[in-house]
Amino acid sequence: MNLGDTFMFIKQISATKRDTYRRCKLRFYLRYYERLPGQPQNQEALNYGSYIHKVFEKGIDSKNLKELNEISEQYKKSYKVSYRRQDKIEKSLENFLKFKESLNKVVSTEKSFEVEIADGMFHVGIIDLIVEGKDGGYLIVDYKTSKSRKSKYDLRKDGQLMSYCLAVHKLYDVPIHKITCAHYYPEPGKLVPVTFTKPQIINHVREIVKDMWTIRKKKKNDFPAEQNEFCNWCEYEDCCPVFVNASTLKARIDENRTLKKAKK
C-alpha cells in the first residue's frame, strides 16, 4: 500500500500522541496526519471518562454534594452517560468531594501546556489538576475512570506523568524533587502518588526528542500496522490491513482526502 513518499514533519507531541506512535505506526498516521474519522471500540466508556473529567473540572469549587450533583446532572445528557452508571457516579462524587476538601490550594484545572524540549520541538498536553501544598511542593493529579488500577511500580515508568512533572517544573519553576504526580481513581477514592528524579526526567526528554526525530525522518509509507493488545480499543479496526483488505484502507484515505479538499 503506497501512502506517498513525503517526509513527515512534527513540531509538537503529546504523551498520548507519542504512545499512539509507539503502539501502532499506522494508527498514528491515520489519526494525526490523515485525521481520519474513526469508530472507537468502547464509546460508552470514553464518554463516561470525559464526563467525569468535566464534572470534576467544573465542580472543583463546589461547597457540598448538592452543588456537585447539580453539575453532574447538567452534563449527563451532553456526554450520553448511561443510567447504569448511576451508582458509580454517586460514589465517585462523594469521594471527590472528600478528596478536594483535603487539598491545600488548587493552582489550576485542565491546564494546557506547551514546553520546549529541544530547538523547534515542543511537548504539549493538558493536566487535570495542579495543587500547591503548604510546604511549597506541587501535586499533579490525573483522573482515571478505568477498571484497572496502576501500581506505584507502574507509575514510576509512566511517560505521561513524567511529562506532566516536566511541565510543572518549567511552568512554575518548582524543583523536580518537590513535585508529586498521582493517578486518582474516584470510584474507590484511591490516590496513587509517585515522585521522579531529575535524571529520570532528563532521560525522558531525551527519549521524546529521539522519537520526534525518528518520525521526522519517516516517509508516509513507513507507518505499518502493528497488531497488539491495544487493537481492541482502536478506532480504525474496520479499515486496518491486519483485519481487512488493504484496498479498503486506501479507499477510505482517498475518500477522506477528497472530503478535506471539498471543505477547503
Backbone bond lengths (Angstrom), bond angles and torsions (degrees), N, CA, C in turn:
res aa  C-N    CA-C-N  psi(-1)  N-CA   C-N-CA  omega(-1)  CA-C   N-CA-C  phi
1 M - - - 1.465 - - 1.522 108.58 -
2 N 1.317 117.07 125.41 1.447 121.70 -177.63 1.524 110.45 -102.58
3 L 1.306 116.32 111.54 1.462 120.42 179.61 1.528 111.64 -96.19
4 G 1.337 115.86 3.26 1.454 118.82 -178.74 1.516 110.71 112.63
5 D 1.340 117.62 168.00 1.454 120.22 -176.14 1.526 113.09 -120.30
6 T 1.339 116.79 14.55 1.459 120.59 178.44 1.522 110.58 -72.83
7 F 1.316 116.52 137.64 1.464 120.25 177.85 1.521 110.21 -69.13
8 M 1.319 116.00 145.73 1.458 121.32 178.13 1.525 108.71 -83.50
9 F 1.327 117.34 139.25 1.459 120.46 174.81 1.521 108.14 -121.60
10 I 1.309 115.60 133.71 1.460 119.94 -179.60 1.526 108.68 -134.85
11 K 1.326 115.63 128.68 1.463 121.73 -179.41 1.519 110.95 -108.49
12 Q 1.335 116.46 -33.21 1.458 122.14 -179.37 1.516 110.46 -122.97
13 I 1.314 115.32 149.68 1.456 119.46 174.74 1.525 108.74 -147.42
14 S 1.322 115.34 142.33 1.466 121.64 175.92 1.528 107.92 -110.56
15 A 1.311 116.65 170.77 1.462 120.54 178.33 1.526 110.07 -63.30
16 T 1.337 116.54 -40.64 1.465 120.64 179.47 1.522 111.07 -65.58
17 K 1.312 116.12 -42.97 1.460 121.21 179.65 1.524 110.64 -62.70
18 R 1.312 116.34 -41.14 1.470 120.89 179.89 1.526 110.79 -68.45
19 D 1.326 117.03 -41.75 1.463 120.44 178.08 1.532 110.40 -61.38
20 T 1.336 116.08 -40.85 1.463 120.20 178.58 1.519 110.42 -60.78
21 Y 1.321 116.82 -44.24 1.471 121.26 178.90 1.526 111.32 -60.91
22 R 1.312 116.63 -43.55 1.456 120.30 -177.14 1.525 112.53 -70.15
23 R 1.314 116.52 -29.72 1.471 119.96 -177.35 1.519 112.50 -84.30
24 C 1.330 116.61 -41.54 1.468 119.63 -179.15 1.521 109.27 -155.86
25 K 1.329 116.04 115.49 1.461 121.35 -177.36 1.531 111.29 -64.54
26 L 1.339 116.95 -38.09 1.462 119.29 -178.85 1.525 111.34 -67.15
27 R 1.311 117.12 -42.41 1.465 120.31 178.90 1.527 109.81 -60.84
28 F 1.321 117.03 -40.30 1.463 122.23 177.01 1.530 110.14 -59.22
29 Y 1.328 115.83 -47.49 1.460 120.96 -178.45 1.525 111.50 -62.85
30 L 1.321 116.28 -44.95 1.465 119.89 -176.88 1.521 111.56 -68.93
31 R 1.314 117.22 -37.43 1.468 120.50 -176.25 1.524 112.19 -78.52
32 Y 1.336 117.07 -44.64 1.458 119.33 -170.02 1.525 115.19 -102.55
33 Y 1.337 117.36 -16.30 1.462 117.83 176.26 1.532 110.56 -107.13
34 E 1.309 117.00 -56.23 1.461 119.95 178.96 1.525 111.62 -74.88
35 R 1.355 116.21 -22.23 1.470 121.99 -176.40 1.536 110.17 51.55
36 L 1.297 114.33 47.32 1.455 121.53 -177.34 1.524 110.52 -76.48
37 P 1.337 118.90 127.92 1.472 120.58 177.40 1.529 109.82 -61.16
38 G 1.305 116.81 136.37 1.458 120.30 -178.99 1.513 112.29 -120.87
39 Q 1.328 114.83 173.20 1.455 121.85 177.86 1.531 108.60 -118.33
40 P 1.352 118.51 94.26 1.465 121.23 -179.53 1.525 111.66 -54.81
41 Q 1.337 115.76 141.57 1.454 120.73 -175.98 1.523 113.24 -75.84
42 N 1.321 117.38 -25.14 1.460 119.93 -179.36 1.529 108.89 -134.68
43 Q 1.335 115.02 69.33 1.459 121.03 -174.65 1.527 112.26 -62.74
44 E 1.322 117.71 -35.20 1.464 120.69 -178.25 1.524 111.43 -63.07
45 A 1.335 116.04 -43.17 1.465 120.17 178.77 1.522 110.81 -66.14
46 L 1.333 117.35 -38.71 1.465 121.43 178.20 1.522 110.64 -65.18
47 N 1.331 116.11 -41.91 1.472 120.37 178.30 1.526 110.91 -61.60
48 Y 1.328 115.07 -42.49 1.465 119.59 -178.48 1.538 110.81 -64.44
49 G 1.321 116.03 -42.76 1.464 119.48 178.50 1.518 111.77 -61.18
50 S 1.342 116.58 -43.35 1.473 121.09 179.13 1.527 110.62 -64.72
51 Y 1.315 115.63 -38.56 1.471 121.50 179.45 1.527 111.13 -62.59
52 I 1.329 116.88 -48.39 1.467 121.13 179.98 1.525 110.41 -61.12
53 H 1.325 117.12 -42.43 1.460 120.68 178.03 1.530 110.87 -59.17
54 K 1.332 116.41 -43.55 1.464 120.15 -178.60 1.529 111.67 -66.97
55 V 1.325 117.13 -41.83 1.472 120.90 179.23 1.525 110.43 -63.39
56 F 1.332 117.02 -41.97 1.464 120.10 179.96 1.530 111.44 -68.77
57 E 1.325 116.12 -35.71 1.466 120.06 177.47 1.527 110.59 -63.94
58 K 1.327 115.95 -49.49 1.459 120.47 -177.06 1.529 112.33 -77.22
59 G 1.324 116.17 -21.97 1.462 119.48 -175.76 1.509 115.40 -100.38
60 I 1.316 117.42 11.45 1.463 120.38 -176.60 1.532 112.13 -64.18
61 D 1.337 117.07 -24.85 1.468 120.51 179.52 1.531 113.05 -101.62
62 S 1.318 116.99 7.69 1.473 120.49 179.61 1.521 110.46 -61.60
63 K 1.326 115.65 137.77 1.466 120.06 -176.97 1.534 111.99 -91.32
64 N 1.307 116.43 -19.74 1.469 119.03 -178.23 1.522 110.34 -154.38
65 L 1.330 115.92 175.42 1.456 121.60 -177.36 1.535 112.12 -66.33
66 K 1.325 116.93 -31.30 1.455 120.45 179.18 1.525 110.98 -61.53
67 E 1.312 116.81 -46.39 1.462 120.94 179.53 1.526 111.01 -64.22
68 L 1.326 116.26 -39.55 1.454 120.87 179.89 1.527 111.08 -66.65
69 N 1.326 116.17 -38.28 1.469 120.86 178.08 1.531 111.46 -66.06
70 E 1.311 116.36 -36.85 1.467 120.34 179.09 1.527 110.43 -63.95
71 I 1.307 115.66 -40.92 1.465 120.23 177.18 1.524 109.93 -65.88
72 S 1.320 115.03 -40.18 1.462 120.69 179.10 1.521 111.25 -59.48
73 E 1.310 116.78 -47.44 1.463 121.34 -179.31 1.524 111.90 -64.85
74 Q 1.314 115.75 -32.21 1.462 121.26 -178.46 1.528 112.16 -62.24
75 Y 1.346 116.38 -33.57 1.465 119.55 -174.35 1.529 114.79 -104.03
76 K 1.311 118.19 -3.08 1.470 120.91 -177.10 1.523 112.93 -59.14
77 K 1.317 116.22 -46.66 1.458 119.48 -176.22 1.521 111.71 -68.66
78 S 1.314 116.77 -43.79 1.466 119.68 -176.77 1.528 112.36 -64.50
79 Y 1.340 116.85 -27.30 1.464 120.05 178.41 1.530 112.56 -100.90
80 K 1.333 116.60 5.41 1.465 122.56 176.17 1.531 112.15 51.72
81 V 1.325 115.21 50.83 1.460 121.08 -178.82 1.524 109.83 -81.05
82 S 1.300 116.62 129.81 1.460 122.09 -178.08 1.525 111.62 -71.48
83 Y 1.327 116.37 143.74 1.466 121.79 177.84 1.526 110.88 -63.15
84 R 1.335 116.74 -21.42 1.465 120.93 -179.62 1.532 112.43 -65.85
85 R 1.314 116.14 -16.63 1.465 120.24 -178.96 1.532 112.81 -94.51
86 Q 1.322 117.64 7.18 1.457 121.24 -174.34 1.524 112.83 -57.87
87 D 1.341 117.03 -43.76 1.465 120.11 179.67 1.528 110.96 -61.29
88 K 1.321 116.24 -40.67 1.464 120.81 178.79 1.524 110.73 -65.73
89 I 1.330 115.41 -39.42 1.462 120.26 -179.74 1.524 110.63 -63.42
90 E 1.312 116.66 -47.96 1.467 121.18 -178.99 1.525 111.29 -59.37
91 K 1.310 115.94 -45.33 1.464 120.36 179.83 1.529 110.91 -65.04
92 S 1.332 115.79 -41.07 1.465 120.96 -179.37 1.520 111.67 -64.73
93 L 1.331 116.90 -40.95 1.463 120.55 -179.92 1.526 111.47 -67.47
94 E 1.320 116.56 -41.84 1.468 120.46 177.88 1.526 110.64 -61.21
95 N 1.327 116.62 -44.12 1.459 120.48 -179.63 1.519 111.95 -68.60
96 F 1.342 116.99 -38.17 1.455 120.64 -179.82 1.525 111.01 -65.51
97 L 1.327 116.82 -38.44 1.463 120.72 179.04 1.531 110.27 -61.01
98 K 1.319 116.60 -44.19 1.463 121.09 177.51 1.523 110.91 -64.57
99 F 1.322 114.89 -41.67 1.463 120.33 -177.69 1.517 111.85 -63.53
100 K 1.334 116.65 -47.74 1.465 119.43 -176.35 1.530 112.14 -69.56
101 E 1.331 116.45 -26.66 1.465 119.62 177.36 1.525 111.65 -70.44
102 S 1.321 116.69 -19.49 1.464 121.15 179.51 1.524 112.33 -85.64
103 L 1.333 116.99 -8.15 1.459 120.97 -176.64 1.526 111.06 -82.03
104 N 1.320 116.43 148.15 1.453 120.58 -178.55 1.530 112.45 -80.28
105 K 1.343 116.89 -63.59 1.467 120.42 -176.76 1.528 109.50 -144.14
106 V 1.312 115.59 115.12 1.464 119.90 177.72 1.525 108.69 -75.84
107 V 1.320 115.93 120.67 1.466 121.62 -179.65 1.520 110.87 -87.98
108 S 1.339 116.10 -41.50 1.459 119.27 -177.55 1.524 111.29 -163.42
109 T 1.321 116.15 150.52 1.465 122.16 171.61 1.522 107.85 -121.84
110 E 1.324 116.69 142.34 1.463 122.20 -178.93 1.525 110.59 48.73
111 K 1.326 114.86 53.93 1.465 121.71 -177.29 1.529 111.45 -80.93
112 S 1.334 116.19 115.87 1.465 120.88 175.55 1.524 108.84 -81.67
113 F 1.317 116.02 140.98 1.463 118.60 178.62 1.526 110.97 -139.58
114 E 1.319 114.58 154.40 1.462 122.91 172.95 1.524 106.54 -143.87
115 V 1.310 117.10 110.77 1.465 121.02 -178.94 1.523 108.95 -120.99
116 E 1.324 115.13 138.68 1.466 120.24 179.93 1.522 109.28 -79.80
117 I 1.325 116.58 128.81 1.467 120.86 -178.52 1.525 111.60 -112.90
118 A 1.318 116.52 -12.90 1.464 123.33 174.85 1.514 106.41 -163.56
119 D 1.320 116.77 171.90 1.454 120.32 -177.54 1.529 110.31 -61.38
120 G 1.332 116.48 113.17 1.456 120.89 178.83 1.513 114.81 77.12
121 M 1.331 117.88 11.72 1.462 121.97 178.58 1.528 109.51 -123.58
122 F 1.328 116.05 131.72 1.456 120.44 -175.16 1.524 111.57 -129.16
123 H 1.329 114.23 142.07 1.465 120.32 174.51 1.524 106.96 -102.68
124 V 1.337 116.15 130.71 1.462 120.51 -176.99 1.525 109.84 -126.33
125 G 1.338 115.24 162.29 1.454 119.75 178.39 1.508 111.98 172.95
126 I 1.320 115.44 -177.58 1.461 122.39 177.85 1.526 108.34 -134.00
127 I 1.321 116.75 125.83 1.466 122.16 -179.45 1.524 108.89 -100.44
128 D 1.318 117.26 127.35 1.472 121.76 -175.73 1.525 112.31 -59.97
129 L 1.332 116.85 -47.92 1.469 119.76 -174.84 1.528 110.51 -152.51
130 I 1.325 115.38 133.23 1.467 121.66 175.84 1.523 107.97 -123.52
131 V 1.327 115.95 127.81 1.465 121.92 -176.52 1.527 109.74 -126.63
132 E 1.334 116.02 137.90 1.463 120.81 174.84 1.520 108.99 -99.00
133 G 1.325 116.07 130.91 1.452 121.17 -179.83 1.516 112.74 -86.76
134 K 1.321 116.90 169.91 1.459 121.35 -179.25 1.526 112.05 -65.13
135 D 1.340 116.36 -25.58 1.468 120.78 -178.14 1.526 112.59 -90.32
136 G 1.355 116.76 5.14 1.460 119.98 179.81 1.513 113.45 90.21
137 G 1.322 116.25 -3.13 1.452 120.26 176.48 1.522 110.78 -79.34
138 Y 1.316 116.40 168.51 1.467 121.02 -178.23 1.529 110.64 -123.24
139 L 1.325 114.82 143.67 1.448 121.96 175.58 1.530 108.44 -116.32
140 I 1.329 116.21 127.09 1.458 122.63 176.83 1.519 107.86 -107.13
141 V 1.328 117.04 126.87 1.463 120.90 -177.03 1.523 110.24 -118.72
142 D 1.312 115.42 129.95 1.461 122.62 175.89 1.528 107.72 -115.77
143 Y 1.328 117.40 114.74 1.459 121.20 -177.89 1.530 110.71 -73.66
144 K 1.325 116.67 137.07 1.461 121.56 179.42 1.532 109.77 -133.18
145 T 1.333 115.85 130.28 1.466 120.23 179.93 1.525 112.36 -113.32
146 S 1.324 117.41 6.27 1.465 120.50 -179.58 1.528 110.63 -70.93
147 K 1.329 115.60 157.49 1.464 120.87 179.69 1.529 111.25 -69.26
148 S 1.315 115.81 -39.15 1.467 119.82 -179.16 1.522 110.50 -80.92
149 R 1.323 115.62 139.71 1.462 120.91 179.91 1.518 110.26 -114.82
150 K 1.315 116.49 138.89 1.455 120.58 178.40 1.529 110.26 -85.85
151 S 1.314 115.36 145.37 1.461 121.65 177.54 1.523 109.39 -85.63
152 K 1.318 116.37 170.32 1.466 120.03 176.44 1.522 110.74 -60.62
153 Y 1.333 115.57 -35.48 1.463 120.30 178.46 1.528 110.03 -60.11
154 D 1.325 116.55 -44.26 1.470 121.16 179.14 1.527 111.10 -65.15
155 L 1.327 116.20 -42.94 1.466 120.39 -175.77 1.519 112.31 -68.65
156 R 1.312 117.88 -25.79 1.473 120.38 178.20 1.528 111.56 -67.31
157 K 1.337 116.07 -12.72 1.467 120.44 177.87 1.530 110.72 -114.15
158 D 1.324 116.83 10.37 1.460 121.54 -174.44 1.534 111.44 -79.17
159 G 1.330 115.81 114.16 1.460 120.72 -177.04 1.512 113.65 -65.80
160 Q 1.327 116.73 -34.52 1.465 119.68 -179.65 1.522 111.19 -64.90
161 L 1.328 117.19 -44.95 1.466 120.14 178.85 1.533 111.21 -65.83
162 M 1.333 117.04 -36.54 1.466 119.70 176.43 1.529 110.43 -62.20
163 S 1.328 115.61 -39.48 1.468 119.89 178.84 1.529 110.86 -65.87
164 Y 1.323 116.87 -39.75 1.462 120.71 177.07 1.525 110.70 -64.08
165 C 1.330 115.86 -40.47 1.467 120.81 178.34 1.526 110.03 -60.94
166 L 1.325 116.37 -44.67 1.467 121.54 177.79 1.523 110.72 -59.12
167 A 1.330 116.34 -44.76 1.461 120.60 -177.52 1.523 111.77 -63.25
168 V 1.324 117.31 -47.18 1.468 121.11 -179.84 1.524 110.74 -65.27
169 H 1.318 116.28 -38.18 1.473 121.17 176.74 1.531 110.48 -57.47
170 K 1.332 116.89 -43.29 1.455 121.14 -177.44 1.531 112.37 -80.42
171 L 1.345 116.32 -40.28 1.461 120.15 -176.01 1.527 113.23 -70.16
172 Y 1.333 116.45 -36.88 1.462 119.89 -173.82 1.527 113.44 -114.99
173 D 1.337 115.50 7.08 1.462 121.03 176.62 1.536 111.74 52.79
174 V 1.319 115.36 47.10 1.462 121.42 179.86 1.526 108.60 -111.28
175 P 1.335 118.26 136.85 1.469 120.99 -179.78 1.530 111.47 -59.81
176 I 1.307 116.92 144.66 1.461 122.05 -177.80 1.526 111.58 -58.83
177 H 1.332 116.97 -36.27 1.467 119.11 -177.31 1.534 112.68 -70.78
178 K 1.348 116.03 -10.91 1.467 119.53 178.28 1.534 112.17 -102.05
179 I 1.328 115.65 13.81 1.470 120.77 179.69 1.530 109.72 -111.46
180 T 1.327 115.83 126.68 1.463 121.92 174.71 1.517 108.59 -111.12
181 C 1.315 116.07 132.50 1.468 121.40 178.44 1.523 108.74 -112.55
182 A 1.331 117.06 145.62 1.467 118.77 -176.18 1.515 113.01 -151.77
183 H 1.321 114.99 149.33 1.451 121.68 165.73 1.521 106.44 -94.08
184 Y 1.327 115.87 137.01 1.462 120.30 175.83 1.520 108.91 -118.22
185 Y 1.354 115.59 122.31 1.454 122.35 179.73 1.530 107.78 -105.78
186 P 1.342 117.39 103.32 1.465 120.99 -171.74 1.527 115.97 -65.95
187 E 1.328 118.00 -34.78 1.457 118.18 -176.38 1.532 112.47 -64.14
188 P 1.344 118.77 -47.22 1.468 118.80 174.98 1.529 112.06 -86.78
189 G 1.348 116.91 -7.26 1.460 120.60 -178.20 1.514 112.01 68.56
190 K 1.321 116.77 38.00 1.460 122.25 -173.52 1.526 111.52 -106.22
191 L 1.326 116.48 128.12 1.459 122.87 174.79 1.528 108.26 -110.35
192 V 1.332 116.47 125.31 1.471 120.77 179.69 1.528 108.00 -114.86
193 P 1.347 117.86 100.79 1.465 121.39 -175.53 1.535 113.61 -97.06
194 V 1.338 115.16 148.99 1.462 121.32 174.47 1.524 108.91 -144.18
195 T 1.311 116.23 163.06 1.464 121.79 173.70 1.527 108.73 -127.59
196 F 1.330 115.21 158.53 1.462 120.40 179.79 1.525 109.66 -123.37
197 T 1.320 116.00 158.63 1.468 121.49 177.08 1.525 109.31 -97.49
198 K 1.307 115.99 160.52 1.470 120.52 178.19 1.525 111.68 -59.04
199 P 1.349 119.41 -43.95 1.475 119.37 177.65 1.532 112.55 -59.85
200 Q 1.334 117.86 -35.64 1.464 121.01 177.79 1.523 111.09 -61.65
201 I 1.322 115.95 -45.36 1.466 120.44 -178.09 1.528 110.57 -68.52
202 I 1.317 117.36 -39.89 1.469 120.86 177.85 1.528 110.30 -61.27
203 N 1.318 116.57 -44.60 1.463 120.73 179.21 1.535 111.05 -66.42
204 H 1.338 116.13 -36.73 1.464 121.44 178.09 1.532 110.26 -61.52
205 V 1.322 116.66 -45.30 1.461 120.90 179.05 1.526 110.11 -62.85
206 R 1.329 116.09 -41.78 1.464 120.69 179.23 1.534 111.11 -58.86
207 E 1.327 116.67 -40.83 1.464 121.30 -179.39 1.532 111.67 -69.91
208 I 1.330 116.53 -35.90 1.473 120.09 178.07 1.530 109.75 -64.61
209 V 1.325 116.14 -47.32 1.465 121.11 179.70 1.529 110.21 -60.65
210 K 1.320 115.84 -40.71 1.467 120.61 178.24 1.527 110.85 -59.79
211 D 1.339 117.10 -44.60 1.460 121.25 178.73 1.525 111.47 -63.83
212 M 1.330 116.45 -40.12 1.460 119.78 -179.64 1.524 111.24 -64.47
213 W 1.331 116.88 -39.96 1.461 120.05 177.61 1.529 110.72 -66.41
214 T 1.328 115.99 -37.92 1.467 119.97 178.07 1.520 110.88 -61.81
215 I 1.337 115.81 -43.25 1.468 120.23 178.84 1.524 110.66 -64.43
216 R 1.326 116.53 -41.55 1.465 120.52 -179.17 1.533 112.23 -61.26
217 K 1.323 116.48 -30.40 1.469 121.00 -178.12 1.527 112.73 -84.26
218 K 1.322 117.05 -9.09 1.463 120.49 -177.86 1.519 111.63 -83.22
219 K 1.329 114.42 151.31 1.453 120.47 171.70 1.521 107.86 -98.28
220 K 1.312 116.23 167.22 1.461 120.18 -175.27 1.524 113.19 -59.45
221 N 1.330 116.54 -29.77 1.458 118.46 -178.64 1.526 112.75 -89.69
222 D 1.340 116.42 13.37 1.469 121.21 178.01 1.526 111.92 -101.16
223 F 1.317 117.36 26.47 1.462 121.70 -177.25 1.538 110.32 -122.78
224 P 1.324 117.00 77.06 1.464 120.69 -177.16 1.527 112.77 -78.02
225 A 1.325 115.40 159.29 1.467 120.95 173.81 1.522 108.88 -72.94
226 E 1.323 116.74 141.90 1.462 122.00 179.51 1.524 109.16 -129.74
227 Q 1.315 116.10 110.63 1.468 120.20 -177.39 1.520 110.59 -76.27
228 N 1.341 116.18 128.34 1.463 121.27 179.36 1.530 109.41 -158.12
229 E 1.336 116.72 -172.60 1.464 120.50 -176.11 1.517 113.78 -67.19
230 F 1.330 117.25 -14.55 1.466 120.64 -179.03 1.525 112.38 -85.12
231 C 1.329 117.67 -4.70 1.469 121.16 178.82 1.524 111.41 -60.32
232 N 1.335 116.15 -29.69 1.468 119.85 -178.91 1.525 112.55 -65.77
233 W 1.335 116.77 -16.75 1.466 120.98 -179.21 1.530 112.00 -108.62
234 C 1.318 116.83 -0.95 1.469 120.35 -173.21 1.522 112.15 -74.86
235 E 1.317 115.69 135.62 1.462 121.38 -179.69 1.533 112.54 -83.43
236 Y 1.355 117.43 -2.24 1.457 120.96 -178.03 1.525 113.38 -113.88
237 E 1.310 116.91 19.21 1.463 120.44 -178.08 1.526 112.36 -59.73
238 D 1.348 115.90 -33.97 1.469 119.15 -175.97 1.524 113.61 -72.60
239 C 1.333 117.53 -7.71 1.466 119.30 177.99 1.524 111.88 -134.11
240 C 1.325 117.17 19.08 1.462 122.06 -179.74 1.527 109.97 -88.52
241 P 1.334 119.04 133.10 1.465 121.60 -179.40 1.522 114.13 -63.22
242 V 1.335 117.12 -14.44 1.461 119.66 175.09 1.527 109.88 -69.35
243 F 1.345 115.55 -30.81 1.461 120.58 -174.82 1.535 113.43 -111.65
244 V 1.330 117.47 -28.00 1.467 120.15 -179.24 1.530 109.14 -133.63
245 N 1.314 116.45 174.70 1.453 121.79 179.61 1.527 110.58 -63.18
246 A 1.332 116.57 139.20 1.459 121.67 -177.79 1.523 112.39 -60.06
247 S 1.334 116.72 -27.37 1.461 119.78 -179.20 1.529 111.57 -65.30
248 T 1.339 116.27 -27.68 1.467 121.02 178.07 1.524 110.41 -64.86
249 L 1.338 115.94 -42.20 1.460 120.78 178.52 1.522 110.30 -64.92
250 K 1.336 117.47 -45.52 1.461 120.71 -179.97 1.525 110.86 -59.52
251 A 1.330 116.36 -42.56 1.463 120.40 180.00 1.518 111.10 -63.18
252 R 1.326 116.95 -38.99 1.461 120.13 -178.87 1.521 111.54 -70.01
253 I 1.336 116.43 -38.04 1.459 120.17 177.36 1.526 110.21 -64.78
254 D 1.325 116.46 -44.67 1.471 120.26 178.76 1.526 110.79 -60.60
255 E 1.327 116.50 -41.04 1.465 121.05 178.82 1.520 110.80 -63.69
256 N 1.336 115.99 -42.03 1.463 120.83 -179.86 1.528 111.19 -64.88
257 R 1.321 116.48 -40.21 1.463 120.53 178.72 1.529 110.72 -64.46
258 T 1.324 116.54 -38.92 1.466 121.20 178.52 1.525 110.87 -63.41
259 L 1.350 116.54 -41.77 1.463 121.21 178.97 1.521 111.02 -65.61
260 K 1.340 116.88 -38.10 1.462 121.08 178.22 1.529 110.60 -61.75
261 K 1.341 115.73 -45.32 1.458 120.08 -179.26 1.521 110.86 -63.94
262 A 1.329 115.91 -38.33 1.459 120.92 -179.20 1.528 110.76 -64.03
263 K 1.359 116.57 -39.44 1.460 121.17 179.43 1.515 111.88 -66.85
264 K 1.350 115.45 -36.87 1.468 119.49 179.80 1.528 110.97 -68.08
